[in-house]
């Protein structure tokens, strides 16, 4: 048995060497640093300000080339470090490519709802503020977490990628339709499978049921237009009441130095509670290096029983971005009302960010 295993390992190694003659490997990275100041209000209406520096580091490894049968291939993975930990589930993928068709196995790689269809001069608000469903409450205290599958409604209700299952291990197809757009279909066998078991262990933690997503983005053959459509479903599991579902659609149009767009996202969580978010955005290209943008986000909610929630969560923002060449800078001024549908939870945030890619 040992000899067979050794022979098999050597054979695989030789095949990999032979198959990589035409390969090209690249290493890229990104570094972001920001100073954030958030003044929020607790349920007791007591003001509280949190401020300080944040940072995020990511390095990406990618390899592409041709297989022995003439098909193209690509593979890669990323490491992201933040909060003192390393996230090894970033951008893991194996792709087989034939013309305009790509078959992919991986996670955090396929087209998904994290696509920014609304034009902005900076990042989405849940990233800028840092108080999304999966982070912390508006006053800076720790909140219950919600990765998009759970029933928690603590913290900011808006999230650009709420409900997506692209960070679970899946099998998908990406089809490019020339002069029209790209369509991606992804199937996730188990929605709890984040591929974080080592290669010799069976991932016993991956016990969730299946999920799927369909995403389209393209210009439909119209210059300056971008359209995005998404549908994602995770089957109910365990004590879940219903399947988790997200439906989103949006469009943007660029005319000269102006870009404007809108998006609507409806999310139904496993308790049958709902959020419906509408975002409007407008940006202006000041020159080749500078841009400014304004936007508004309104999120309406329903309880698990279907009753409407009285206070809509509202966000207004102004962003200014400037490209220094090797560095990019960004200023965001954000005003929030009725965070988590709570009348006494308002907040203001100022974010100054520096970023570089290499």
GIWO-V7786 format. One record per backbone hydrogen bond with DSSP energy under -1.0 kcal/mol. CO is the residue of the C=O (numbers start at 1). NH is the residue of the N-H. Records with the same first field share a line. If there is no record, write none. Layout:
BEGIN
CO=NH  NH
END
This chain:
BEGIN
1=5
2=6
3=7
4=8
5=9
6=10
7=11
8=12
9=13
10=14
11=15
12=16
13=17
14=18
15=19
20=23
24=64
26=62
28=60
29=358
30=58
31=356
32=56
33=354
34=54
35=352
36=52
37=350
38=50
39=348
40=48
42=45
46=42
48=40
50=38
52=36
54=34
56=32
57=81
58=30
59=79
60=28
61=77
62=26
63=75
64=24
65=73
67=70
71=67
72=97
73=65
74=95
75=63
76=93
77=61
79=59
80=87
81=57
82=85
85=82
87=80
90=78
92=107
93=76
94=105
95=74
96=103
97=72
98=101
100=176
101=98
102=174
103=96
104=172
105=94
106=170
112=115
115=117
124=128
125=129
126=130
131=156
132=135
137=140
141=137
159=162
161=164
165=168
166=108
170=106
171=187
172=104
173=185
174=102
175=183
177=180  181
180=220
181=177
182=217
183=175
184=215
185=173
186=213
187=171
188=211
190=193
192=194
193=169
198=201
202=204
203=206
205=207
209=191
210=235
211=188
212=233
213=186
214=231
215=184
216=229
217=182
218=227
219=222
222=225
224=254
226=252
227=218
228=250
229=216
230=248
231=214
232=246
233=212
234=244
237=240
244=234
245=268
246=232
247=266
248=230
249=264
250=228
251=262
252=226
253=260
255=258
257=285
258=255
259=283
260=253
261=281
262=251
263=279
264=249
265=277
266=247
267=275
268=245
269=272
270=241  242
273=269
274=302
275=267
276=300
277=265
278=298
279=263
280=296
281=261
282=294
283=259
284=292
289=323
290=286  287
291=321
292=284
293=319
294=282
295=317
296=280
297=315
298=278
299=313
300=276
301=309
302=274
303=306
307=303
313=299
314=337
315=297
316=335
317=295
318=333
319=293
320=331
321=291
322=329
327=324
328=355
329=322
330=353
331=320
332=351
333=318
334=349
335=316
336=347
337=314
338=341
339=342
342=345
345=339
347=336
348=39
349=334
350=37
351=332
352=35
353=330
354=33
355=328
356=31
END
